[in-house]
Amino acid sequence: MKRHRLRNALRQARETAGLTQKEAAKKTYWSQSKLVRIETGVVPVSPSDVRAILHTYGVTDEELVDHLVQLADEARSEKLWDRFRDVHSGPALELFSMEESASSSFSFEPFLVPGLLQTEDYIRALVGMLGKSEKTIAKIVEGRLIRQKIMDGSRGQEFHYVIGEAALSLTVGDGDIMVSQIRHLQAMRRNPTVSISALPFSAGPYRALSNPFLVLQFNDPQLPDLLHQETSADESTTRADELTSDYLNQFIQMHDASLTGQDFDDFVDHLIDVHHRTA
């Protein structure tokens, strides 16, 4: 979170100074690629570099300079997710570091139960199906359970989920695991900060139907909405306003076609019966 605040502040300071990235790099005697990596969060920036670049940009507010220098120092200690780099991609880790600070999230999952709603047995069975080692499985389970702590309601966040019928019908592990998983969804749906709906096959196709995505929104005006997408080959995050708005609109359309409330419970009760027969 602090890294994102810092990089946004540095980019705004450059733009206020009327400098392009190429011009700013020339003035600081940095390569343009270094500046780009700093502003996109690929690499951290040291407190001394922050002070130097703000001087170059003509920032004279010492209180602001001291605040951003301190932010750079504190950002270097944000290492919670660093130890999961061997089991998760860079975009995934960026998502994990941001989702705790979001005010609202909008998630669509066509084929699997969303990660924050998965039971521990479901997680183990799912990761095990991917042929991972026991050590990797344990680490992924640990990370996912850490992420799920944001669902406790203490932060006032809102969570909105649309889950495809395929995700609820697919047997992960065995029938007993799926029954427990679906009952967990029913229980979570009664949390006032959580909205869960099911998109049935009968709703027909939608543009985003083939890939899961997640949009995070923040109360902090310095943090634009974040879009996280997953495909069979890659993961990515972006803050492009037009693209993020498009996916939010797609989410709304799918939510409007989904089953909610008692209709959701009736729908998944039928799926529970199906999974009971496979247990």
Helices and strands as residue ranges (DSSP letters): H 2-16, H 21-28, H 32-39, H 47-56, H 62-75, G 82-84, H 90-99, E 104-109, G 115-117, H 120-129, H 134-147, G 148-152, E 158-164, H 165-169, H 175-189, E 194-199, G 201-203, E 213-217, E 226-230, E 235-238, H 241-256, H 261-278
